[in-house]
Amino acid sequence: MKDLILGLLFAVLGIAVIVMARSFSTIDGLQYGADLFPTLIGTGMLAGGVLLALSGVRQMNRARAAGEIAAQLPRPSWTVVLPVVAVIGYILLADTLGTGLTLALAMFMLFCSRGVRLLPAILTSVIAAAIVTFAFTRLLSVPLPLGPWGF
């Protein structure tokens, strides 16, 4: 039942991302616009959600055929809710703190919630945030919010 619910949730979120990405402006001189990457991500979310939901339906059918009692609806755990909180936190804090610092904090929070030790969580968060920020600002020329420290 949990796979079915999460799969449907991801499929609906994927559709929402695709619909919202269609409103992004195009960039003159390029064959693709700002909607390309969000559309690809939304399509992946939609496909993954559908596959997960189908897997949940198959599991429920097997359990029903075996005479097992269907599991009750699961309550969301922090590991499910925290990535959503991290994305919302990025949206709200990126303009104030900057992309690099906000990404590092979000990743650090997610690592700690999964039980990663402190030093590897800090190092991985900072290095990954630096790589993502560099890739988008320098290689892809995407203007990302700079914080008070310039990153």
Buried (B, 14 or more C-beta within 10 A) or exposed (E): BBBBBBBBBBBEBBBEBBEEBEEBEEEEEEEEBBBBBBBEBBBEBBEBBBBBBEEBBEBBEEBEEEEEEEEEEEEEEEEEEBEEBBEEBBEEBBEEBBBBBBBBBBBBBBBBBEEBEEEEBBEBBBEBBBEBBEEBBEEEEEEBBBBEEEB
